[in-house]
Amino acid sequence: MPGRPLARYWPLAVLAALVLAGLAAHGLDLFEWRTVLEGMRGYRQHAWLPAALILLQVALFTFGLPGSTVLWLVAPLYAPLASTFILAAGGCAGSLAAYAFARRLSGASLAQLRASRGYRRLERESDFLALCALRLIPAFPHSAINYAAGVLHLPLGRFLASTAIGFGLKGYLYSSVIHPAVAAGRPADLLQPVILLPLVALAVVLLAAKALQRRR
């Protein structure tokens, strides 16, 4: 049947659609974090709230939704070190769930793609330095990284290590800015461009190291 070859790739189309839906939700600012934050302040002392925030990130990342928006709930409620732990735990667990989801969903679609030059190139270029750099780039969609890693069957150790580094560094930097700014009632100070420069610079250094490694 003429349509059968195309039908094999419907799982990849589903994954792409989920990523696009997540980007649209983020771009349209559908998540009204200020309203939710006010409702959660009274529960800050409860031991279950960090676990609930971690599980929320897992659910969002698994289905390609912007789990990073949970930052705007975690950072104002908790000190930077506690925020970093919650964000890194949720980010790593959610990324692992998304990786497994994409790997399982796309498994039957990749028999022919694995033999293609483009697939092999993507697999070869997705080394540890590249994954770390992508995780650190501000506003880069984590769902795209998670799903691509699952589809490419990247080594789990490399994937999780780069994910932990990315969410750990980003979480601490963002939380260190957001927590005092919200506490002092200075929302204009949140994530000014100059604050993002260290992440961009580090990502550039990692990509330069990757290029140098390839030349050698």
C-alpha positions in Angstrom: 0.0 0.0 0.0 1.4 3.4 -0.9 0.5 5.0 2.4 2.2 2.3 4.6 5.8 3.7 4.5 4.5 7.1 5.7 2.3 5.4 8.4 5.5 4.0 10.0 6.6 7.4 11.0 3.4 8.5 12.9 5.1 8.1 16.3 7.8 10.6 15.2 5.0 13.0 14.1 3.3 12.6 17.5 6.6 13.5 19.3 7.1 16.5 17.1 3.5 17.6 17.7 4.0 17.4 21.4 7.1 19.5 21.3 5.4 22.1 19.2 2.4 22.1 21.5 4.7 22.7 24.5 6.5 25.5 22.7 3.1 27.1 21.9 2.0 26.8 25.5 5.2 28.5 26.6 5.1 31.2 24.0 1.5 32.1 24.7 2.2 32.3 28.4 -0.7 30.1 29.3 0.7 29.4 32.7 -0.3 32.1 35.1 2.3 31.5 37.8 1.6 34.5 40.0 -1.9 33.3 40.7 -0.8 29.7 41.4 2.1 31.0 43.5 -0.2 33.0 45.8 -2.4 30.0 46.3 0.6 27.8 47.2 2.3 30.1 49.7 0.2 28.8 52.6 1.5 25.2 51.9 5.2 26.0 51.8 5.9 24.4 55.2 4.2 21.1 54.3 6.7 18.3 53.5 4.6 17.0 50.6 4.9 20.2 48.5 8.4 19.7 47.2 7.5 16.1 46.1 4.3 17.5 44.4 6.4 20.1 42.5 8.8 17.4 41.4 6.0 15.1 40.2 4.4 18.1 38.4 7.7 18.6 36.4 7.8 14.9 35.6 4.2 15.0 34.2 4.9 18.1 32.1 8.2 17.0 30.7 7.0 13.5 29.8 4.4 14.9 27.4 6.5 17.7 26.0 4.9 20.5 28.0 7.0 23.3 29.5 8.1 21.8 32.8 10.6 24.6 33.2 7.7 27.0 34.1 7.6 25.2 37.5 10.7 27.3 38.2 8.4 30.3 38.8 6.7 28.4 41.6 9.8 26.8 43.2 12.2 29.7 43.2 10.0 32.2 45.0 9.0 29.7 47.7 12.3 28.1 48.6 15.9 29.3 49.1 18.3 28.8 46.1 19.9 25.6 47.3 16.5 23.9 48.1 15.1 25.2 44.8 18.1 23.8 42.9 17.5 20.4 44.4 13.8 20.4 43.6 14.3 21.7 40.0 17.2 19.3 39.3 15.3 16.3 40.7 12.1 17.1 38.7 14.1 18.0 35.6 16.1 14.8 35.6 13.2 12.5 36.5 11.0 14.2 33.9 13.7 14.1 31.2 14.2 10.4 31.9 10.4 9.7 31.6 10.3 11.7 28.4 13.4 9.8 27.1 11.7 6.4 27.9 8.4 7.6 26.4 10.0 8.7 23.1 12.2 5.6 22.9 9.2 3.2 23.4 6.9 5.2 21.1 9.4 5.5 18.2 11.0 2.0 18.5 9.1 0.5 15.5 9.6 3.5 13.3 13.4 3.6 13.2 14.4 0.4 11.3 15.0 2.4 8.1 16.0 5.7 9.7 18.9 4.1 11.6 20.6 3.3 8.3 20.3 6.9 7.0 23.2 9.3 7.0 21.2 12.0 8.8 20.4 9.7 11.7 24.0 8.5 12.1 25.2 12.1 12.0 22.8 13.2 14.7 23.8 10.3 16.8 27.5 11.1 16.4 27.0 14.8 17.1 25.0 14.2 20.3 28.0 13.7 22.6 28.3 14.8 26.2 29.6 18.3 25.5 26.9 19.0 22.9 24.1 17.8 25.3 25.5 20.0 28.2 25.7 23.0 25.9 22.1 22.6 24.7 20.8 22.2 28.3 22.5 25.4 29.3 21.3 27.6 26.5 18.6 29.9 27.9 15.0 29.1 26.7 16.2 26.1 24.7 13.3 23.6 24.7 14.2 20.7 27.0 11.5 18.5 25.5 13.2 18.6 22.2 16.4 17.3 23.8 14.6 14.6 25.8 12.6 13.3 22.8 15.6 13.4 20.4 17.7 11.5 22.9 15.1 8.8 23.2 14.6 8.5 19.5 18.4 8.3 19.0 18.8 5.8 21.8 21.7 7.9 23.3 23.6 6.3 26.2 21.6 6.8 29.4 24.6 7.8 31.5 25.6 10.5 29.1 22.1 11.8 28.9 21.4 11.8 32.6 24.8 13.4 33.5 24.4 16.3 31.1 20.8 16.7 32.2 21.8 16.9 35.9 24.5 19.5 35.1 22.2 21.6 33.0 19.3 21.7 35.4 21.6 22.1 38.4 23.5 25.1 37.0 20.4 26.7 35.5 18.3 26.1 38.6 20.8 27.6 41.0 21.5 30.7 38.8 17.8 31.4 38.2 16.8 30.7 41.8 19.5 33.0 43.1 18.0 35.8 41.1 14.3 35.1 41.4 14.1 34.4 45.1 15.5 37.7 46.4 13.8 39.7 43.6 10.3 38.3 44.4 10.9 38.6 48.2 11.9 42.3 47.8 9.0 43.1 45.4 11.3 43.8 42.4 9.9 41.8 39.6 11.7 44.0 37.0 15.0 42.4 38.2 13.9 38.9 37.1 16.2 37.3 34.5 17.6 40.5 32.9 19.7 39.7 29.8 23.0 40.3 31.6 22.0 37.5 34.0 21.8 35.0 31.2 25.3 35.8 29.8 27.1 33.2 32.0 24.9 30.4 30.7 25.4 31.5 27.1 29.2 31.9 27.6 29.5 28.5 29.1 27.4 26.9 26.3 29.8 28.6 23.8 32.8 27.3 25.6 31.4 23.7 25.6 30.6 23.9 21.8 34.1 25.3 21.2 35.6 22.4 23.1 33.6 20.0 21.1 34.8 21.6 17.8 38.4 21.4 19.1 38.0 17.8 20.1 36.6 16.9 16.7 39.6 18.6 15.0 42.0 16.6 17.1 
